[in-house]
């Protein structure tokens, strides 16, 4: 099931063991190499000065009430997550990133994205266009298969209205 980014943020983290709220999800940690949400930054309820990380594999369920986890122990500090250090240092943010085509045409900026909840892969980008284009075309939905390259400065997609060659086979009727 796909969820928009705003449906995943600013939600409580609930402990199965204690049945209480142990934190609040603030921002996602996105891997730009494969557009996967590796985890979320959380505000710890018990130590408000520390920002913790909730890894996606530690999430038991996502309910309307919030993210369900086993216990407070699944919330980690960033220095404990050795394999994730490179991605954490990138501080990659998807919202607001400019989108251009291979032909260098400006498409707009990412305004939202949809994530597959089971795998945490981002499947669609929603791009808001500049004012002049938005009067005629509205916003665009870009599938992950259309993305060619992601840099720290922009997202490059295939040309939007590329002509595709269609080959029709002739059927011989006897």
Secondary structure, DSSP 8 states (H G I E B T S, - for coil): -EEEHHHHSS-EEEETTT-SEEEEEEEEEEETTTTEEEEEEEEESS-TT-EEEEEGGG--EEETTEEEES-GGG-B-GGG-GGGHHHHHHT---TT-EEEETT--EEEEEEEEEEETTT-BEEEEEEE--HHHHHHH--EEEEGGGEEEE-SSEEEE--TT-------------
